[in-house]
Amino acid sequence: MLAALLGAGSAVAAQEGGEIAHDNYGYYGLEPEIVTNYVSPRKRLGYVRVSVELMLKDADTVEMVEHHAPLIRATIVEILGQQPEEKIKSLSGREEIRRDCFETVNNLLAKEVGQPLVANLLFTRYLYD
């Protein structure tokens, strides 16, 4: 499955000035899904269940990202667990959370491996209660 995702990420992007630029994007999915709790104002525990796909700037960095997957997962769980119910349940809040996860994960990878590796972070499934 990973090989299929990597192959799908490699494509000819554009032709500029006679040169053909090749994108070498890769994808890495965090498995299993992330499930964590948040506290609602009514002192009731809610949960959020998220599937996360990382779009990598270079498919050759998949092994580095895979090596740091536990740290990436823990970071996303921490971010989700700190969110208020209103933010978890709103469309604009979900996008803010996604951007926060993206920026935090990229900064974390930059510290660990010396460069940001993620081009985008996608929530492919986002459920809450």
mmCIF file of the C-alpha atoms, coordinates in Angstrom:
data_MODEL
# 
_entry.id   MODEL 
# 
loop_
_atom_site.group_PDB 
_atom_site.id 
_atom_site.type_symbol 
_atom_site.label_atom_id 
_atom_site.label_alt_id 
_atom_site.label_comp_id 
_atom_site.label_asym_id 
_atom_site.label_entity_id 
_atom_site.label_seq_id 
_atom_site.pdbx_PDB_ins_code 
_atom_site.Cartn_x 
_atom_site.Cartn_y 
_atom_site.Cartn_z 
_atom_site.occupancy 
_atom_site.B_iso_or_equiv 
_atom_site.pdbx_formal_charge 
_atom_site.auth_seq_id 
_atom_site.auth_comp_id 
_atom_site.auth_asym_id 
_atom_site.auth_atom_id 
_atom_site.pdbx_PDB_model_num 
ATOM 1   C CA . MET A 1 1   ? 0.000   0.000  0.000   1.00 0.00 ? 1   MET A CA 1 
ATOM 2   C CA . LEU A 1 2   ? 2.817   2.411  0.867   1.00 0.00 ? 2   LEU A CA 1 
ATOM 3   C CA . ALA A 1 3   ? 4.508   1.760  -2.466  1.00 0.00 ? 3   ALA A CA 1 
ATOM 4   C CA . ALA A 1 4   ? 1.276   2.546  -4.290  1.00 0.00 ? 4   ALA A CA 1 
ATOM 5   C CA . LEU A 1 5   ? 0.956   5.829  -2.437  1.00 0.00 ? 5   LEU A CA 1 
ATOM 6   C CA . LEU A 1 6   ? 4.556   6.740  -3.186  1.00 0.00 ? 6   LEU A CA 1 
ATOM 7   C CA . GLY A 1 7   ? 4.141   5.949  -6.866  1.00 0.00 ? 7   GLY A CA 1 
ATOM 8   C CA . ALA A 1 8   ? 1.017   8.081  -7.043  1.00 0.00 ? 8   ALA A CA 1 
ATOM 9   C CA . GLY A 1 9   ? 2.923   11.038 -5.609  1.00 0.00 ? 9   GLY A CA 1 
ATOM 10  C CA . SER A 1 10  ? 5.564   11.092 -8.355  1.00 0.00 ? 10  SER A CA 1 
ATOM 11  C CA . ALA A 1 11  ? 4.382   12.999 -11.385 1.00 0.00 ? 11  ALA A CA 1 
ATOM 12  C CA . VAL A 1 12  ? 5.454   15.517 -13.936 1.00 0.00 ? 12  VAL A CA 1 
ATOM 13  C CA . ALA A 1 13  ? 4.402   18.865 -12.491 1.00 0.00 ? 13  ALA A CA 1 
ATOM 14  C CA . ALA A 1 14  ? 5.022   21.573 -15.052 1.00 0.00 ? 14  ALA A CA 1 
ATOM 15  C CA . GLN A 1 15  ? 7.099   22.544 -18.000 1.00 0.00 ? 15  GLN A CA 1 
ATOM 16  C CA . GLU A 1 16  ? 8.988   25.797 -17.497 1.00 0.00 ? 16  GLU A CA 1 
ATOM 17  C CA . GLY A 1 17  ? 11.461  27.211 -19.976 1.00 0.00 ? 17  GLY A CA 1 
ATOM 18  C CA . GLY A 1 18  ? 11.909  23.877 -21.725 1.00 0.00 ? 18  GLY A CA 1 
ATOM 19  C CA . GLU A 1 19  ? 12.718  22.043 -18.493 1.00 0.00 ? 19  GLU A CA 1 
ATOM 20  C CA . ILE A 1 20  ? 10.371  19.485 -17.046 1.00 0.00 ? 20  ILE A CA 1 
ATOM 21  C CA . ALA A 1 21  ? 9.983   19.688 -13.272 1.00 0.00 ? 21  ALA A CA 1 
ATOM 22  C CA . HIS A 1 22  ? 9.300   16.409 -11.481 1.00 0.00 ? 22  HIS A CA 1 
ATOM 23  C CA . ASP A 1 23  ? 7.460   16.363 -8.193  1.00 0.00 ? 23  ASP A CA 1 
ATOM 24  C CA . ASN A 1 24  ? 8.537   13.591 -5.892  1.00 0.00 ? 24  ASN A CA 1 
ATOM 25  C CA . TYR A 1 25  ? 5.787   13.860 -3.300  1.00 0.00 ? 25  TYR A CA 1 
ATOM 26  C CA . GLY A 1 26  ? 5.170   10.925 -1.030  1.00 0.00 ? 26  GLY A CA 1 
ATOM 27  C CA . TYR A 1 27  ? 2.463   10.097 1.475   1.00 0.00 ? 27  TYR A CA 1 
ATOM 28  C CA . TYR A 1 28  ? 2.650   8.548  4.899   1.00 0.00 ? 28  TYR A CA 1 
ATOM 29  C CA . GLY A 1 29  ? -0.488  7.574  6.798   1.00 0.00 ? 29  GLY A CA 1 
ATOM 30  C CA . LEU A 1 30  ? -0.436  7.361  10.570  1.00 0.00 ? 30  LEU A CA 1 
ATOM 31  C CA . GLU A 1 31  ? -1.879  3.964  11.483  1.00 0.00 ? 31  GLU A CA 1 
ATOM 32  C CA . PRO A 1 32  ? -4.030  3.246  13.404  1.00 0.00 ? 32  PRO A CA 1 
ATOM 33  C CA . GLU A 1 33  ? -6.370  6.241  13.512  1.00 0.00 ? 33  GLU A CA 1 
ATOM 34  C CA . ILE A 1 34  ? -5.869  8.710  16.322  1.00 0.00 ? 34  ILE A CA 1 
ATOM 35  C CA . VAL A 1 35  ? -8.591  8.627  18.980  1.00 0.00 ? 35  VAL A CA 1 
ATOM 36  C CA . THR A 1 36  ? -8.387  10.956 21.955  1.00 0.00 ? 36  THR A CA 1 
ATOM 37  C CA . ASN A 1 37  ? -10.635 12.754 24.444  1.00 0.00 ? 37  ASN A CA 1 
ATOM 38  C CA . TYR A 1 38  ? -11.439 16.379 25.026  1.00 0.00 ? 38  TYR A CA 1 
ATOM 39  C CA . VAL A 1 39  ? -13.414 17.910 27.896  1.00 0.00 ? 39  VAL A CA 1 
ATOM 40  C CA . SER A 1 40  ? -16.629 19.722 27.126  1.00 0.00 ? 40  SER A CA 1 
ATOM 41  C CA . PRO A 1 41  ? -17.887 22.642 29.231  1.00 0.00 ? 41  PRO A CA 1 
ATOM 42  C CA . ARG A 1 42  ? -20.569 20.345 30.647  1.00 0.00 ? 42  ARG A CA 1 
ATOM 43  C CA . LYS A 1 43  ? -17.800 18.288 32.310  1.00 0.00 ? 43  LYS A CA 1 
ATOM 44  C CA . ARG A 1 44  ? -18.507 15.463 29.919  1.00 0.00 ? 44  ARG A CA 1 
ATOM 45  C CA . LEU A 1 45  ? -15.772 13.678 28.048  1.00 0.00 ? 45  LEU A CA 1 
ATOM 46  C CA . GLY A 1 46  ? -16.044 13.805 24.296  1.00 0.00 ? 46  GLY A CA 1 
ATOM 47  C CA . TYR A 1 47  ? -13.857 12.083 21.780  1.00 0.00 ? 47  TYR A CA 1 
ATOM 48  C CA . VAL A 1 48  ? -12.381 12.907 18.421  1.00 0.00 ? 48  VAL A CA 1 
ATOM 49  C CA . ARG A 1 49  ? -11.278 10.257 15.926  1.00 0.00 ? 49  ARG A CA 1 
ATOM 50  C CA . VAL A 1 50  ? -8.936  11.369 13.154  1.00 0.00 ? 50  VAL A CA 1 
ATOM 51  C CA . SER A 1 51  ? -7.165  9.674  10.243  1.00 0.00 ? 51  SER A CA 1 
ATOM 52  C CA . VAL A 1 52  ? -4.004  11.584 9.350   1.00 0.00 ? 52  VAL A CA 1 
ATOM 53  C CA . GLU A 1 53  ? -2.047  11.490 6.084   1.00 0.00 ? 53  GLU A CA 1 
ATOM 54  C CA . LEU A 1 54  ? 1.229   13.366 5.771   1.00 0.00 ? 54  LEU A CA 1 
ATOM 55  C CA . MET A 1 55  ? 2.097   14.675 2.307   1.00 0.00 ? 55  MET A CA 1 
ATOM 56  C CA . LEU A 1 56  ? 5.879   14.613 2.192   1.00 0.00 ? 56  LEU A CA 1 
ATOM 57  C CA . LYS A 1 57  ? 7.962   17.032 0.152   1.00 0.00 ? 57  LYS A CA 1 
ATOM 58  C CA . ASP A 1 58  ? 10.148  14.137 -0.982  1.00 0.00 ? 58  ASP A CA 1 
ATOM 59  C CA . ALA A 1 59  ? 9.122   10.476 -1.162  1.00 0.00 ? 59  ALA A CA 1 
ATOM 60  C CA . ASP A 1 60  ? 12.687  9.529  -0.229  1.00 0.00 ? 60  ASP A CA 1 
ATOM 61  C CA . THR A 1 61  ? 12.085  10.824 3.315   1.00 0.00 ? 61  THR A CA 1 
ATOM 62  C CA . VAL A 1 62  ? 9.371   8.267  4.143   1.00 0.00 ? 62  VAL A CA 1 
ATOM 63  C CA . GLU A 1 63  ? 11.766  6.212  6.292   1.00 0.00 ? 63  GLU A CA 1 
ATOM 64  C CA . MET A 1 64  ? 12.723  9.276  8.366   1.00 0.00 ? 64  MET A CA 1 
ATOM 65  C CA . VAL A 1 65  ? 9.069   10.160 8.907   1.00 0.00 ? 65  VAL A CA 1 
ATOM 66  C CA . GLU A 1 66  ? 8.234   6.549  9.751   1.00 0.00 ? 66  GLU A CA 1 
ATOM 67  C CA . HIS A 1 67  ? 11.055  6.537  12.319  1.00 0.00 ? 67  HIS A CA 1 
ATOM 68  C CA . HIS A 1 68  ? 9.551   9.607  14.001  1.00 0.00 ? 68  HIS A CA 1 
ATOM 69  C CA . ALA A 1 69  ? 5.909   8.468  13.681  1.00 0.00 ? 69  ALA A CA 1 
ATOM 70  C CA . PRO A 1 70  ? 5.437   7.848  17.443  1.00 0.00 ? 70  PRO A CA 1 
ATOM 71  C CA . LEU A 1 71  ? 6.583   11.393 18.203  1.00 0.00 ? 71  LEU A CA 1 
ATOM 72  C CA . ILE A 1 72  ? 4.335   12.800 15.450  1.00 0.00 ? 72  ILE A CA 1 
ATOM 73  C CA . ARG A 1 73  ? 1.369   10.804 16.767  1.00 0.00 ? 73  ARG A CA 1 
ATOM 74  C CA . ALA A 1 74  ? 1.951   11.958 20.362  1.00 0.00 ? 74  ALA A CA 1 
ATOM 75  C CA . THR A 1 75  ? 2.161   15.576 19.206  1.00 0.00 ? 75  THR A CA 1 
ATOM 76  C CA . ILE A 1 76  ? -1.144  15.370 17.331  1.00 0.00 ? 76  ILE A CA 1 
ATOM 77  C CA . VAL A 1 77  ? -2.852  13.627 20.275  1.00 0.00 ? 77  VAL A CA 1 
ATOM 78  C CA . GLU A 1 78  ? -1.635  16.394 22.586  1.00 0.00 ? 78  GLU A CA 1 
ATOM 79  C CA . ILE A 1 79  ? -2.887  19.142 20.257  1.00 0.00 ? 79  ILE A CA 1 
ATOM 80  C CA . LEU A 1 80  ? -6.310  17.504 19.844  1.00 0.00 ? 80  LEU A CA 1 
ATOM 81  C CA . GLY A 1 81  ? -6.686  16.878 23.584  1.00 0.00 ? 81  GLY A CA 1 
ATOM 82  C CA . GLN A 1 82  ? -6.150  20.563 24.381  1.00 0.00 ? 82  GLN A CA 1 
ATOM 83  C CA . GLN A 1 83  ? -8.928  21.827 22.105  1.00 0.00 ? 83  GLN A CA 1 
ATOM 84  C CA . PRO A 1 84  ? -12.264 23.113 23.396  1.00 0.00 ? 84  PRO A CA 1 
ATOM 85  C CA . GLU A 1 85  ? -15.466 21.411 22.244  1.00 0.00 ? 85  GLU A CA 1 
ATOM 86  C CA . GLU A 1 86  ? -16.541 24.392 20.113  1.00 0.00 ? 86  GLU A CA 1 
ATOM 87  C CA . LYS A 1 87  ? -13.319 24.228 18.116  1.00 0.00 ? 87  LYS A CA 1 
ATOM 88  C CA . ILE A 1 88  ? -13.470 20.432 17.694  1.00 0.00 ? 88  ILE A CA 1 
ATOM 89  C CA . LYS A 1 89  ? -17.043 20.628 16.379  1.00 0.00 ? 89  LYS A CA 1 
ATOM 90  C CA . SER A 1 90  ? -16.746 23.591 14.006  1.00 0.00 ? 90  SER A CA 1 
ATOM 91  C CA . LEU A 1 91  ? -15.526 23.513 10.431  1.00 0.00 ? 91  LEU A CA 1 
ATOM 92  C CA . SER A 1 92  ? -13.282 26.553 10.882  1.00 0.00 ? 92  SER A CA 1 
ATOM 93  C CA . GLY A 1 93  ? -11.986 25.114 14.168  1.00 0.00 ? 93  GLY A CA 1 
ATOM 94  C CA . ARG A 1 94  ? -11.123 21.840 12.470  1.00 0.00 ? 94  ARG A CA 1 
ATOM 95  C CA . GLU A 1 95  ? -9.086  23.747 9.877   1.00 0.00 ? 95  GLU A CA 1 
ATOM 96  C CA . GLU A 1 96  ? -7.279  25.699 12.624  1.00 0.00 ? 96  GLU A CA 1 
ATOM 97  C CA . ILE A 1 97  ? -6.458  22.430 14.386  1.00 0.00 ? 97  ILE A CA 1 
ATOM 98  C CA . ARG A 1 98  ? -5.197  20.918 11.115  1.00 0.00 ? 98  ARG A CA 1 
ATOM 99  C CA . ARG A 1 99  ? -2.944  23.922 10.458  1.00 0.00 ? 99  ARG A CA 1 
ATOM 100 C CA . ASP A 1 100 ? -1.661  23.828 14.040  1.00 0.00 ? 100 ASP A CA 1 
ATOM 101 C CA . CYS A 1 101 ? -0.868  20.109 13.684  1.00 0.00 ? 101 CYS A CA 1 
ATOM 102 C CA . PHE A 1 102 ? 0.879   20.739 10.343  1.00 0.00 ? 102 PHE A CA 1 
ATOM 103 C CA . GLU A 1 103 ? 3.037   23.579 11.673  1.00 0.00 ? 103 GLU A CA 1 
ATOM 104 C CA . THR A 1 104 ? 3.886   21.798 14.920  1.00 0.00 ? 104 THR A CA 1 
ATOM 105 C CA . VAL A 1 105 ? 4.788   18.521 13.182  1.00 0.00 ? 105 VAL A CA 1 
ATOM 106 C CA . ASN A 1 106 ? 6.949   20.329 10.623  1.00 0.00 ? 106 ASN A CA 1 
ATOM 107 C CA . ASN A 1 107 ? 8.745   22.313 13.350  1.00 0.00 ? 107 ASN A CA 1 
ATOM 108 C CA . LEU A 1 108 ? 9.270   19.100 15.307  1.00 0.00 ? 108 LEU A CA 1 
ATOM 109 C CA . LEU A 1 109 ? 10.749  17.315 12.279  1.00 0.00 ? 109 LEU A CA 1 
ATOM 110 C CA . ALA A 1 110 ? 12.966  20.318 11.528  1.00 0.00 ? 110 ALA A CA 1 
ATOM 111 C CA . LYS A 1 111 ? 14.424  20.011 15.051  1.00 0.00 ? 111 LYS A CA 1 
ATOM 112 C CA . GLU A 1 112 ? 14.824  16.233 14.782  1.00 0.00 ? 112 GLU A CA 1 
ATOM 113 C CA . VAL A 1 113 ? 16.204  15.851 11.246  1.00 0.00 ? 113 VAL A CA 1 
ATOM 114 C CA . GLY A 1 114 ? 17.328  19.370 10.351  1.00 0.00 ? 114 GLY A CA 1 
ATOM 115 C CA . GLN A 1 115 ? 14.620  20.229 7.830   1.00 0.00 ? 115 GLN A CA 1 
ATOM 116 C CA . PRO A 1 116 ? 10.832  20.378 7.546   1.00 0.00 ? 116 PRO A CA 1 
ATOM 117 C CA . LEU A 1 117 ? 9.706   17.282 5.618   1.00 0.00 ? 117 LEU A CA 1 
ATOM 118 C CA . VAL A 1 118 ? 5.937   17.743 5.388   1.00 0.00 ? 118 VAL A CA 1 
ATOM 119 C CA . ALA A 1 119 ? 4.312   19.621 2.504   1.00 0.00 ? 119 ALA A CA 1 
ATOM 120 C CA . ASN A 1 120 ? 0.807   19.211 3.939   1.00 0.00 ? 120 ASN A CA 1 
ATOM 121 C CA . LEU A 1 121 ? -1.065  17.396 6.687   1.00 0.00 ? 121 LEU A CA 1 
ATOM 122 C CA . LEU A 1 122 ? -4.489  16.030 5.772   1.00 0.00 ? 122 LEU A CA 1 
ATOM 123 C CA . PHE A 1 123 ? -7.362  14.839 7.943   1.00 0.00 ? 123 PHE A CA 1 
ATOM 124 C CA . THR A 1 124 ? -8.895  12.123 5.767   1.00 0.00 ? 124 THR A CA 1 
ATOM 125 C CA . ARG A 1 125 ? -11.441 11.200 8.439   1.00 0.00 ? 125 ARG A CA 1 
ATOM 126 C CA . TYR A 1 126 ? -12.640 13.452 11.262  1.00 0.00 ? 126 TYR A CA 1 
ATOM 127 C CA . LEU A 1 127 ? -15.340 12.214 13.619  1.00 0.00 ? 127 LEU A CA 1 
ATOM 128 C CA . TYR A 1 128 ? -16.351 13.530 17.021  1.00 0.00 ? 128 TYR A CA 1 
ATOM 129 C CA . ASP A 1 129 ? -18.889 13.050 19.776  1.00 0.00 ? 129 ASP A CA 1 
# 
